[in-house]
Amino acid sequence: MTKTLNAIVNARLAGKEGLHSLTINNGLFTEIQPQTSPVSATDHELDACENLVTSPFVEPHIHLDATLTAGEPRWNESGTLFEGIECWSERKALLSESDVTSRATQTLKLLAAHGVQYVRTHVDTTDPQLTALKAMVKVREQTANFIDLQIVAFPQEGIWSFPNGRELMEEAVRIGADVIGGIPHFEFTRDYGAESVRWLVELAHKNDLLVDVHCDEIDDPESRFLEVLAAEALRLDYGTRVTASHTCAMGSYNDAYCSRLFRLLKKSNIRFLSMPTESLHLQGRFDSYPKRRGITRVPELLDAGLKVAFGQDSIRDPWYPMGNGNMLRTLDVGLHACHMLGMNRIERCLELITDNGAAALNLKNYGIAPGQPARCAVLQGQNAYEVLLGQHPVLASVRDGNVLVQRAAVNPEADLLIT
């Protein structure tokens, strides 16, 4: 039975000293007050036990239509993006509405158990029946009590390079997609890729939708569709509604080109998503040594004042056989891969799986403040450093004043049998 709260007490908040209480009324935060000392929680209060309370985690980039299909019909033995697409093309032919609905719902419950309340999923539109997209629209409705779900119309095999690719994207909009996607580096030619980017941004702009493009997910330093995407966003003054996912090729760009590129990126103010665990697995497959690892320039983008968030991308699918829904695992890997373990980075690292993801999803009612929906996660640790060290599942997840998840704290030392 769901527990409804009127307050969270003994909470630590990022950027604030000491303990605080968060008053909740009608599903909204109404007041945030400092506490002089810990207090006992009543029946309708949640005791944060002096742990850090943050906004809910955001999973900004995942493929729910493909989750939990690893090894079906075969394993991706090369570990490349391209064999993954081939495997998925074979599995896609076996899709049914019940198959997609069951796996997507199971995955969303897994994410919710880890404190995620906002998810953006890319759904393949290179299926003439649009089976997965139609199923995901129903999943979005059925899971709305615990997840806010955005659906990206994602042309896995291209827009220009797939038969009726444009028509299928337009149909996806009519069915109910929230976001327009693309994959220009997978189109047959450079011209096709650039044309597809311009077309998809116009489609989104015309329909007042968001944009999220798989952009330059390749080690090739000549793959430069990011500049096309940013230029289109700037032209239409649409930057805060446009996201570039992956941008792996940026890790291979020369610094002279990046200097010019960053001028455009800052002017456009587009958002960036990096999927560190998957990029480390898929990229660098065509290198001998030294091997590139395919991670975009995360610290440089952040230092330029741009919003960057981490996502998981896949959970046990043809591209990535691992994944457990824990955003703290993704965060930890990303910080290691991007050389971001300086304390100045760690102190703000949770923004990469909360606020910056919310910016990419263009969320309007997000954050712990009076008047905002009472949605938050109670983490295990008093600050970001302690949370990252433990990487324990969230102690609680609260949505509109109702407790979705609550579990006991983990204390590994208590299980030690030797003294």
Helices and strands as residue ranges (DSSP letters): E 3-4, E 7-13, E 19-25, E 28-35, E 45-47, E 52-54, E 57-62, H 81-92, H 97-113, E 116-124, H 131-142, E 148-154, H 165-175, E 179-182, G 184-186, H 190-207, E 210-215, H 225-235, G 239-241, E 242-246, G 248-252, H 255-268, E 271-274, H 276-282, H 298-303, E 308-310, H 327-337, H 343-346, G 349-353, H 355-360, E 376-378, H 384-390, E 396-399, E 402-406, G 412-415
